[in-house]
């Protein structure tokens, strides 16, 4: 979303504030967030200056406002793989992308970067990704972050167990950039 945009949808505001669209609707309906409804529709629109005032008064970080783009954290133990995925996501999808090659680095980067999506190598640090998944899920300000597991070694049963443990999607290695973008967009799809 370009910064020059003067009026935002609830979905765009949700991405900027890293919350669910339903939360933005509640802010709007309670009068906390000023905006207007499209005539003859239930759709809400929030002027940018109103959003900035709201974010400042509620101590919501303004970093998301500067980009408004999808933020992806690529976590892969193989640095070359992480770098290629990072480069391709920036070039082909215009995402803001950070990367990590260990569980510790991923935890620090997730806290700093506040990603919309984490692409997680499930064999990181010789584990199955559950620990990092749990760590992300336990962070209050990362509740809306979607986690996509990546592996070329898991069975369908193992994938099902990991989804039950908190994965929002899965990519089977090797994959192409089109598949990555599709999985990211599906995980972020906002249903009103």
N, C-alpha and C positions, 0 to 999 in steps of 0.2 A: 504494500500500500504506500503510495507516494506521500511524502510529508506535506505537499502542497494542498492536499484534500481538506476542505473546510468542514464537511459534514460526514459523519461516520455511521455505519450500520452497527447494530448490537454485536454482530459477529466480529467486526473489526475492533470494536472497543474491547471485547472479550479477549482477543489475541493480544492487544496492547497491554491490558491489565493482567493477563495470564490467569483468567478466571473463566468459568462456564458462561455461555450466552444467557442462560437462565438467571444468573446472578446479576448481569447487566440489566436485564428486564426488571428485576426486583428493585434495583437502584432507581431505575427510571420511574416505575409505577409508584414507588414510595415518595417520589419528589426529591430524592437526594441528588440525582443526576438529571440536570435540566436538558430538555430536548423537545421534540415534537413527533406526532404521528403523521404518516403519509395520509392525506385525505382519502377516505373510502377504503382504508386498509388498516390492519393491525400493526404494520411495520413501524418501527421507531427509528428516528434519526437523532444523532447527538452532535451538536456543533463542536468543533475542535476546541474552541476557547472554553466552552462549558466543561469538557472533559479534563482539560488542563487544570482548571480551578478545582474540580472534584478530586483529581489525583493528588494535588498539592494539599488540600484540606484533610485528606485521609492518609497522607504519608505513603502513597503508592509510588514506587520508583518510576521515574519518567523515562528510563532507558528504552522501554518498549515503544514509547511514543516516537522516539527518534527514527526508528526503522519501521516498526509495524509489520516487519516481514516475519516469515516463519523462521524460527531459530532451531537449528539441528545440531545436536552434539553427536559426533561420530566416535564411538568407542570401539577400537579394534587393537588387539595386541600386536598386529603387524603394522608398523608405522607407514609403510608404503601403501598398504591397502587404505588406511585411514586418509592419507594424503590424496590419493586418487579420488576416493569418494567425495572428500571435501571439495576438491577442485571441480569435479563434475557437477555437484549440487549447486555450487555458486554459479557456474557457467550456464547450466541448462535450466535451472529453476529459479535462480536469483535469491536463494535462501541465504541467510546469515548462518555460517557454519563454523563450529569450533571442533577440536578433536582431542582425544586422550588415548593413551596406550596402556594404561593400567587402571585397576579399580580405584586406587587412591587418587590418582590424577583425575579420573572421571568424577569422583565425588566432589573434589574441589571445584572442578570446572562446572559441574551441574549447579552448584551453589552460587558461583559467580555469574555464569552465563544465563541461567534461568531458561533452559531450552523448552521449546514447544514439543520437541520430539528427541528421544535418545535412540540412536541406532546402536544396539549393544551386541558386541561379540559375546556369545554365550559361553565361550571357552576362555574367557579372560582370566588371567591369574590362576589357570588350571581349575576353575570352578565351572558352574553351570549358569552363572548370571543371576541366580536367585538372591544372593546377598546384596548385590548392587541394586537390583529391582526393589528389594525391601527397603533399602536405604533411601532410595528416591521416593517411594510411596510414603515413607514415614515423615518426610519433610513437608511441613505445612504449605510452604510457598511453592512446592513442586507438585501439588496435588493434581493439577491439570496436565502435567507433562505426560505424554504418551511414550511408551517404551516398545520398540520394535526389536525383537531378537534376531540375530544373524548367526547362521551355522550351516555347515554342509554335512554334519555328522549325526544329526539327531533323527530318531524315529518319530513317526506320527504320535505315538503314545507319549514320548518325552515332550514333544511340542505341546500336546494337550495339557500335560501337567504344568508346564511353564506358563501357559496362558492362564491356567487357574491360579498360578502364583502371582499374576500381575502383568503379564505381557499383553500389549494391545494389538500386536501383529507379529508376523514372522517373515523373514526373507531367507530363502535357501541359497547358500553359496554354491557355485558362482552365480551372480546375478548381473543384470545390466542396469544402466542408470535409469532407463524407462521404468523398470520394475520398482526401483527404489522410490522414485518420485510418485508412482502410483500408490504404493503402500503408505507413504507419508501423507499424501492427500486423502486417502481413505481413512486413515487414523485421525486426521484433523477435521474430517467432514463434520460440519455443524448442522444438526437437525433441529429445526424450529418447531 
